[in-house]
Amino acid sequence: MIIVTGAAGFIGSCLISKLNQDNFNFIIAVDDFSQTEKKGNLVGKKIQEFVERDHFFEWLDENYQEVEFLFHIGARTDTTEFDSSIFDRLNVEYSKNIWKKCIDYQIPLVYASSAATYGLGEFGYDDNEATIPQLKPLNPYGESKNDFDIWALKQETKPFFWAGLKFFNVFGPNEYHKGRMASVIFHAHNQIKQTQAMRLFKSHHADYQDGEQMRDFVYVKDVVEVCTFLMHHRRNSGIYNLGSGVARTFKDLATNTFKAMGLEPSISFIDTPADIRDKYQYFTQANMAKLRSIGYSKAFHSLEEGIEDYVKNYLAAAKYY
């Protein structure tokens, strides 16, 4: 029995697809299933039981003996939400309870952290656990993820295996429900389809030209490959970066989305919204050496490969993974 929290969400639902592909079908899906816009993410997947997020701990107390692994992917991920109490409840306290249950019931754990913990990258993008308390996230979401990482590292008692994954800019199928928080590739496809053109944010930073802002974009299929690797590995507990390891520009992203749609690029620039302008990351790039050092050897999709697969096999036909 494998538990996936955030099961109806973007990464959680893709992880269930990967587990099903690997013949793991005894899946316990945990989420707030009242959010009907996410239902399509779970259609056709092999799931043993659906458990409401608010009833999960009661369920776990009754069924822990059958649980082999727990993926805690569920979180409030809205970077434009500034009510810290929401993140304290859903991202910090809920995660602490999961951690404690995994200790009590000897359940190995992988949980979702975030590259949002790195803030402006003042300390680089190295997953060195010694620097985690010094990081300066730019919003309450990033703060909540870093707060939990710090808390986890301080605990004298830990699950016998655990890993926190700092997801960088993840994109791919099953993000139809995410609205403003969906990947730039998702928005690019929709905008290009409607207008035959794409608008990117201008640079408000002297060191970067318009469209030359750089991010580490990582395809969701690579993310779930790493998750399942860790499920089998169950050694070398700690916090790991999970990106492609390569920074690419937003102009690259837009150009490749046009190409995947069979269109010539038509790109213009608009001001970055005022509510995120002073909290905008101009460069992110995951140092992936730590994950590689414990034996993860699979290649990551290039931005070109990921966009082509996503656009042609999912977005073009509104399909799910």
C-alpha positions in Angstrom: 0.0 0.0 0.0 1.4 3.4 -1.1 0.0 6.7 0.1 0.1 9.8 -2.1 -1.1 13.1 -0.6 -2.1 15.8 -3.0 -3.2 12.9 -5.1 -5.6 14.9 -7.3 -3.1 17.6 -7.9 -0.5 18.1 -10.7 2.5 16.2 -9.4 0.6 13.8 -7.2 -1.6 12.6 -10.0 1.4 12.1 -12.3 3.1 10.2 -9.6 0.1 7.8 -9.4 0.3 7.3 -13.1 4.0 6.4 -12.8 3.3 4.0 -9.9 0.5 2.4 -11.9 2.9 2.0 -14.9 5.3 0.2 -12.5 2.4 -2.1 -11.4 1.8 -0.4 -8.0 -1.9 -0.4 -8.0 -2.7 -0.5 -4.2 -2.7 3.3 -4.0 -4.3 5.4 -1.3 -5.2 8.8 -2.7 -5.3 11.6 -0.1 -6.6 15.1 -1.0 -9.4 17.6 -0.7 -11.7 15.9 -3.2 -14.3 18.7 -3.0 -12.3 20.6 -5.6 -14.1 19.2 -8.7 -11.8 20.9 -11.2 -9.1 18.4 -10.4 -11.2 15.3 -10.9 -9.9 14.7 -14.5 -6.4 14.1 -13.1 -7.5 10.8 -11.5 -9.8 9.4 -14.2 -8.6 5.9 -15.3 -6.0 5.5 -12.6 -5.9 2.4 -10.3 -6.6 3.6 -6.8 -7.6 1.4 -3.9 -9.1 4.1 -1.7 -9.8 7.8 -1.6 -9.2 9.5 1.8 -10.2 13.1 2.5 -7.3 15.2 3.7 -9.0 16.2 7.0 -9.7 12.5 7.9 -6.3 11.1 6.8 -4.7 10.8 10.2 -7.6 8.9 11.6 -7.5 6.6 8.6 -3.7 6.1 9.1 -4.1 5.2 12.7 -6.4 2.4 11.7 -4.5 1.2 8.6 -0.8 1.9 9.2 0.2 -1.8 9.3 -0.4 -2.1 5.5 1.4 1.0 4.5 4.7 0.5 2.6 5.6 4.1 1.6 4.2 7.6 1.9 4.6 10.4 -0.7 3.6 13.7 0.9 3.1 15.8 -2.2 0.0 17.8 -1.0 0.5 21.5 -0.1 -0.9 24.9 -0.6 1.3 26.2 -3.5 -0.1 29.6 -4.3 2.9 32.0 -4.3 0.5 35.0 -4.5 -1.3 34.1 -1.2 0.0 36.1 1.7 -2.1 34.8 4.6 0.6 32.9 6.5 -1.9 31.1 8.7 -3.1 29.1 5.7 0.5 27.9 5.0 1.1 27.2 8.7 -1.8 24.9 8.8 -1.6 23.1 5.5 2.1 23.1 4.8 3.9 23.1 8.1 1.6 21.6 10.8 0.1 19.0 8.5 3.6 18.0 7.4 4.8 17.7 11.0 2.0 15.4 11.8 2.8 13.2 8.8 6.5 13.1 9.9 5.5 12.0 13.4 3.2 9.3 12.1 6.0 8.0 9.9 8.2 7.7 12.9 5.5 6.0 15.0 4.5 3.5 12.3 8.0 3.1 10.7 6.9 4.3 7.3 9.5 5.7 4.8 8.7 9.2 3.6 9.3 11.4 0.6 7.9 14.9 0.9 7.7 18.0 -1.4 9.8 21.0 -0.5 10.4 23.7 -3.1 13.1 25.8 -4.9 11.0 28.8 -3.6 13.0 28.3 -0.4 16.1 29.7 -2.2 14.6 33.2 -2.5 16.7 35.4 -4.7 19.5 32.8 -4.6 21.8 34.8 -2.3 23.3 31.5 -1.1 23.2 29.8 -4.5 21.1 26.7 -5.4 23.1 24.0 -3.6 21.1 21.6 -1.5 23.6 21.9 1.4 21.6 21.3 4.5 23.9 23.5 6.6 22.8 26.6 4.7 19.0 25.9 4.8 18.5 28.0 8.0 20.1 31.0 6.3 17.8 31.0 3.2 15.5 33.9 2.6 12.3 32.9 0.8 10.4 35.7 -1.0 6.8 34.7 0.0 4.8 32.9 2.7 4.7 29.7 0.5 8.5 29.6 0.3 8.8 30.4 4.0 6.4 27.5 4.9 8.5 25.0 2.9 11.7 26.3 4.4 10.2 26.3 7.9 9.4 22.6 7.6 12.8 21.8 6.1 14.5 23.5 9.1 12.2 21.7 11.6 12.8 18.3 10.0 16.6 18.7 10.1 16.4 19.7 13.8 14.5 16.6 14.8 16.5 14.1 16.9 14.1 11.3 15.9 13.4 10.9 12.2 11.7 8.3 9.9 14.1 5.5 9.1 14.2 6.8 5.6 13.1 10.3 4.5 13.8 12.7 1.7 12.7 16.2 1.1 12.6 17.3 -2.6 13.2 20.9 -3.6 11.1 21.0 -6.8 12.2 23.7 -9.2 9.9 24.9 -12.1 7.9 21.8 -12.8 5.8 21.6 -15.9 3.8 19.0 -17.7 0.4 17.3 -18.0 -2.3 17.4 -15.4 -2.0 21.1 -14.5 -5.2 22.2 -16.2 -6.7 23.2 -12.8 -3.9 25.4 -11.6 -5.0 28.7 -13.1 -2.4 31.4 -12.5 -0.1 29.0 -10.8 0.2 26.7 -13.9 3.5 26.6 -15.7 4.5 29.2 -18.2 4.4 26.5 -20.9 0.7 25.8 -20.1 -0.1 29.5 -20.4 2.1 29.9 -23.5 0.2 27.2 -25.3 -3.2 28.7 -24.4 -2.1 32.2 -25.4 -0.5 31.1 -28.6 -3.6 29.0 -29.5 -5.9 32.0 -29.0 -3.8 34.9 -30.4 -1.0 33.3 -32.5 1.4 35.3 -30.2 3.0 35.2 -26.8 3.6 37.9 -24.2 6.4 37.5 -21.7 7.3 39.6 -18.7 9.8 42.4 -19.3 13.0 42.4 -17.3 13.1 44.9 -14.4 16.7 43.9 -13.6 19.7 45.6 -15.2 21.6 42.4 -15.7 18.8 40.7 -17.7 17.4 41.6 -21.1 13.6 41.1 -21.7 12.9 37.4 -22.0 16.4 36.4 -20.8 15.3 35.7 -17.3 16.4 32.1 -16.6 14.8 29.3 -14.7 15.5 25.6 -14.1 12.4 24.0 -15.9 12.0 20.3 -15.0 9.5 18.0 -16.7 7.1 16.3 -14.4 7.9 12.9 -15.8 11.5 13.3 -14.5 10.2 14.4 -11.1 8.1 11.2 -10.7 11.1 9.1 -11.9 13.1 10.5 -9.0 10.3 9.9 -6.6 10.1 6.3 -7.5 13.8 5.9 -7.4 13.9 7.1 -3.8 11.0 4.7 -2.9 13.2 1.8 -4.0 16.5 3.3 -2.8 15.5 4.0 0.8 19.0 5.1 1.8 20.8 8.4 2.2 18.1 10.4 3.9 18.2 14.2 3.4 17.0 17.1 1.4 17.7 17.1 -2.3 17.3 19.5 -5.2 15.0 18.3 -8.0 15.4 20.3 -11.2 16.9 19.6 -14.6 20.2 21.1 -13.5 20.1 23.5 -16.5 18.9 27.1 -16.5 17.0 28.2 -19.6 15.5 31.5 -20.7 11.8 32.3 -21.0 12.5 33.2 -24.6 13.7 29.6 -25.1 10.6 28.4 -23.5 8.3 30.5 -25.7 10.2 29.7 -28.9 10.0 26.0 -28.3 6.3 26.1 -27.6 5.7 27.9 -30.9 7.8 25.2 -32.6 5.9 22.3 -31.0 2.7 23.9 -32.2 4.1 24.3 -35.7 4.1 28.1 -35.7 6.6 30.9 -36.2 7.5 32.7 -33.0 5.7 36.1 -32.3 6.9 37.3 -28.9 6.2 40.7 -27.2 6.8 41.9 -23.6 4.7 43.3 -20.8 5.5 44.7 -17.4 5.8 42.1 -14.6 2.8 42.5 -12.3 3.4 44.8 -9.5 2.4 42.3 -6.8 5.2 39.9 -7.7 7.8 42.3 -9.2 10.0 42.7 -6.1 9.8 39.0 -5.3 10.6 37.7 -8.8 13.4 35.2 -9.3 15.6 36.1 -12.3 17.8 33.0 -12.2 17.4 29.5 -10.7 19.5 26.4 -11.4 19.5 23.3 -9.4 22.9 21.8 -8.4 22.0 18.1 -9.0 25.3 16.6 -7.8 23.9 15.4 -4.5 21.1 13.3 -6.0 23.6 12.0 -8.6 26.0 11.1 -5.8 23.5 8.6 -4.3 23.1 6.7 -7.6 20.4 8.5 -9.6 21.7 8.2 -13.2 18.8 8.7 -15.5 19.0 11.6 -18.0 16.5 14.5 -17.6 14.4 15.7 -20.5 15.8 18.8 -22.2 13.5 21.8 -22.3 12.9 21.1 -26.0 12.1 17.4 -25.3 9.8 18.2 -22.5 7.9 20.9 -24.3 7.4 18.7 -27.4 6.0 15.8 -25.4 3.8 18.0 -23.3 2.4 20.1 -26.2 1.9 17.4 -28.8 0.8 14.5 -26.6 -1.2 16.3 -23.9 -2.1 19.9 -24.4 -3.0 19.6 -28.1 -5.7 17.1 -27.3 -6.4 18.2 -23.6 -5.2 14.7 -22.5 -4.1 13.7 -19.0 -1.1 11.6 -18.0 
